[in-house]
Amino acid sequence: MSSIKKEAERCLKCKKALCSAHCPISTPIPEVMELFLNGEINKAGELLFINNPLSAVTSIICPHERNCTGHCVLNKKGAPVEFYRIEEYISRFYLETMEIPEIKKNGIKVAVAGAGPAGITMAILLLMKGYEVTLFDAGDNIGGVLRYGIPPFRLPKDLLDMYKDVMLRMGVHFRPNTRIGANILIEDLFPDGYKAVFVSTGTGRPNKLGLVGETLGHVHFAVDYLKSPKAFSLGQHVAVIGAGNVAIDAARTVIRSGRSKANILHYMGPDDMTANNDEVEMAELDGVEFTHYVQAVRIMDDSVRCVRVKRVENEDGTVEFEEDYNEIIDIPADSVIIAIGQGPGADLRAPGVKLTQRGLFEVNEWGETATPGVFAAGDIVSGPRTVVEAVAFTKKVFARMEEYLNEN
Ligand SMILES: Cc1cc2nc3c(=O)[nH]c(=O)nc-3n(C[C@H](O)[C@H](O)[C@H](O)COP(=O)(O)OP(=O)(O)OC[C@H]3O[C@@H](n4cnc5c(N)ncnc54)[C@H](O)[C@@H]3O)c2cc1C
């Protein structure tokens, strides 16, 4: 691995930078590289922070091969510039040394429900403009999935403490362990003087398989497990059902518990996994096993009953997967972790706010719900996506919310 300085020197600073064009939040990569190489690290950090307050996080966990790195022109020569390594250094340094300017409060109160990536972004953008922000979260700390989902070996948690510190220094009021929709309803907020409410409560409810055996004592949902892995007593053979990033995170965490083997059970083949390639590679290095082309049909006390799945290539080139109920396999498992996606919790409603069929908040392109003053962004709007997408949409919503706050 080359030094980050050498890496930055390799950048061609293209006029039409494909890396920036394919970044969901349009990070001005050539400009950042220029500042970095000129030794202007603070300016580079400020540029990154203003464009994407969570750049210290996304530099680490973005699917880079799909975004910046994947579109670097130097891919043609087989060695793209790994901008994210430079970004990680700059953004962390900026957060560590950040001076908060004197910000004049404008007296306008805004409530933010949910302190994950979308909520943190909205809170920072509002605070920087002088709004008075109360940030509510059902959990005991900020971060959402960043703190209670993505394992620490992929994302250092001290970064989240730094974000909390930055927001506190900017004057945020943080109300932990406060679930909006339980004691405090969205409609309770307006009479207390909040002019707008931003909902960013994510999709923390795991999807069910709907199989016999799902409620047994040795069966767990991945997002529950990842919240506090030490709280779970797993067996020695853990079957993880699913093939996305959440399944991979759960399996790699199981391996790190030091006592158990993890076996990912996947409906399709190795090339059809939804997890990022590098995550799959790391899981293989960790020793995670993969059993492809199986469909779980029942969970039993000591195994997962599966049927074999066949990959069928049609004449028109399309591919289908067919379950063969004549071929039954019992895969040994004394613990089972289910990771087949997430949806929104059922508790959060607001008068007039419409929900989609999946229970997500229905909003227009600016994140406005049908109820004036209630905005939403992040996974609660898009369904489970990525951090950078949550931040990018929140920025757009912030622009509209500011207009609303000044109009009303
Ligand atoms: C295990 C896992 C691994 C992932 N890995 C990656 C990755 O590598 N890269 C990537 O880009 N993305 C990844 N993602 C997706 C990414 O984390 C999400 O897209 C992102 O966190 C969405 O941000 P959010 O703010 O909308 O929601 P969340 O992060 O879910 O935050 C929602 C917050 O709202 C709070 N909340 C919920 N209900 C209420 C309520 N009623 N009142 C108050 N607070 C409430 C929750 O406690 C939580 O803090 C991963 C997701 C998971 C689950």
The ligand as an SDF file (V2000), in Angstrom:
LIG
                    3D

 53 58  0  0  0  0  0  0  0  0999 V2000
  -25.3800   -4.0680    9.6290 C   0  0  0  0  0  0  0  0  0  0  0  0
  -25.4260   -2.9640    8.6180 C   0  0  0  0  0  0  0  0  0  0  0  0
  -24.2990   -2.6920    7.8610 C   0  0  0  0  0  0  0  0  0  0  0  0
  -24.3130   -1.6490    6.9380 C   0  0  0  0  0  0  0  0  0  0  0  0
  -23.1820   -1.3790    6.2440 N   0  0  0  0  0  0  0  0  0  0  0  0
  -23.1380   -0.2820    5.4480 C   0  0  0  0  0  0  0  0  0  0  0  0
  -21.9260    0.0940    4.7970 C   0  0  0  0  0  0  0  0  0  0  0  0
  -20.9060   -0.5770    4.9020 O   0  0  0  0  0  0  0  0  0  0  0  0
  -21.9280    1.2220    4.0370 N   0  0  0  0  0  0  0  0  0  0  0  0
  -23.0390    2.0230    3.8990 C   0  0  0  0  0  0  0  0  0  0  0  0
  -22.9640    3.0660    3.2570 O   0  0  0  0  0  0  0  0  0  0  0  0
  -24.2110    1.6710    4.4840 N   0  0  0  0  0  0  0  0  0  0  0  0
  -24.2840    0.5530    5.2570 C   0  0  0  0  0  0  0  0  0  0  0  0
  -25.4590    0.2010    5.8650 N   0  0  0  0  0  0  0  0  0  0  0  0
  -26.6630    1.0320    5.6270 C   0  0  0  0  0  0  0  0  0  0  0  0
  -26.6110    2.3420    6.4170 C   0  0  0  0  0  0  0  0  0  0  0  0
  -26.1470    2.1160    7.7160 O   0  0  0  0  0  0  0  0  0  0  0  0
  -27.9780    3.0140    6.4210 C   0  0  0  0  0  0  0  0  0  0  0  0
  -28.3410    3.2740    5.0840 O   0  0  0  0  0  0  0  0  0  0  0  0
  -27.9410    4.3250    7.2200 C   0  0  0  0  0  0  0  0  0  0  0  0
  -27.5590    4.0990    8.5530 O   0  0  0  0  0  0  0  0  0  0  0  0
  -29.3050    5.0150    7.1880 C   0  0  0  0  0  0  0  0  0  0  0  0
  -29.2640    6.1410    8.0130 O   0  0  0  0  0  0  0  0  0  0  0  0
  -30.5720    6.6850    8.7370 P   0  0  0  0  0  0  0  0  0  0  0  0
  -30.1530    7.9010    9.4840 O   0  0  0  0  0  0  0  0  0  0  0  0
  -31.6700    6.8190    7.7650 O   0  0  0  0  0  0  0  0  0  0  0  0
  -31.0520    5.5220    9.7350 O   0  0  0  0  0  0  0  0  0  0  0  0
  -30.3540    4.7210   10.9730 P   0  0  0  0  0  0  0  0  0  0  0  0
  -28.8910    4.6290   10.8490 O   0  0  0  0  0  0  0  0  0  0  0  0
  -31.1410    3.4900   11.0400 O   0  0  0  0  0  0  0  0  0  0  0  0
  -30.7070    5.6540   12.2050 O   0  0  0  0  0  0  0  0  0  0  0  0
  -32.0210    5.7810   12.6700 C   0  0  0  0  0  0  0  0  0  0  0  0
  -31.9980    6.2690   14.1200 C   0  0  0  0  0  0  0  0  0  0  0  0
  -33.3260    6.5470   14.5190 O   0  0  0  0  0  0  0  0  0  0  0  0
  -33.5520    6.0490   15.8350 C   0  0  0  0  0  0  0  0  0  0  0  0
  -34.9840    5.7860   15.9630 N   0  0  0  0  0  0  0  0  0  0  0  0
  -35.7250    4.7890   15.4070 C   0  0  0  0  0  0  0  0  0  0  0  0
  -37.0230    4.9390   15.7110 N   0  0  0  0  0  0  0  0  0  0  0  0
  -37.1180    6.0730   16.4700 C   0  0  0  0  0  0  0  0  0  0  0  0
  -38.2010    6.7660   17.0690 C   0  0  0  0  0  0  0  0  0  0  0  0
  -39.4560    6.3570   16.9250 N   0  0  0  0  0  0  0  0  0  0  0  0
  -37.9110    7.8830   17.7870 N   0  0  0  0  0  0  0  0  0  0  0  0
  -36.6190    8.3240   17.9280 C   0  0  0  0  0  0  0  0  0  0  0  0
  -35.5660    7.7040   17.3640 N   0  0  0  0  0  0  0  0  0  0  0  0
  -35.8100    6.6060   16.6330 C   0  0  0  0  0  0  0  0  0  0  0  0
  -32.6960    4.8000   15.9090 C   0  0  0  0  0  0  0  0  0  0  0  0
  -32.3870    4.4920   17.2610 O   0  0  0  0  0  0  0  0  0  0  0  0
  -31.4650    5.2330   15.1050 C   0  0  0  0  0  0  0  0  0  0  0  0
  -30.5040    5.8310   15.9450 O   0  0  0  0  0  0  0  0  0  0  0  0
  -25.4960   -0.8720    6.7600 C   0  0  0  0  0  0  0  0  0  0  0  0
  -26.6560   -1.1860    7.4850 C   0  0  0  0  0  0  0  0  0  0  0  0
  -26.6260   -2.2240    8.4100 C   0  0  0  0  0  0  0  0  0  0  0  0
  -27.8880   -2.5330    9.1920 C   0  0  0  0  0  0  0  0  0  0  0  0
  1  2  1  0
  2  3  1  0
  2 52  2  0
  3  4  2  0
  4  5  1  0
  4 50  1  0
  5  6  2  0
  6  7  1  0
  6 13  1  0
  7  8  2  0
  7  9  1  0
  9 10  1  0
 10 11  2  0
 10 12  1  0
 12 13  2  0
 13 14  1  0
 14 15  1  0
 14 50  1  0
 15 16  1  0
 16 17  1  0
 16 18  1  0
 18 19  1  0
 18 20  1  0
 20 21  1  0
 20 22  1  0
 22 23  1  0
 23 24  1  0
 24 25  2  0
 24 26  1  0
 24 27  1  0
 27 28  1  0
 28 29  2  0
 28 30  1  0
 28 31  1  0
 31 32  1  0
 32 33  1  0
 33 34  1  0
 33 48  1  0
 34 35  1  0
 35 36  1  0
 35 46  1  0
 36 37  1  0
 36 45  1  0
 37 38  2  0
 38 39  1  0
 39 40  1  0
 39 45  2  0
 40 41  1  0
 40 42  2  0
 42 43  1  0
 43 44  2  0
 44 45  1  0
 46 47  1  0
 46 48  1  0
 48 49  1  0
 50 51  2  0
 51 52  1  0
 52 53  1  0
M  END
$$$$
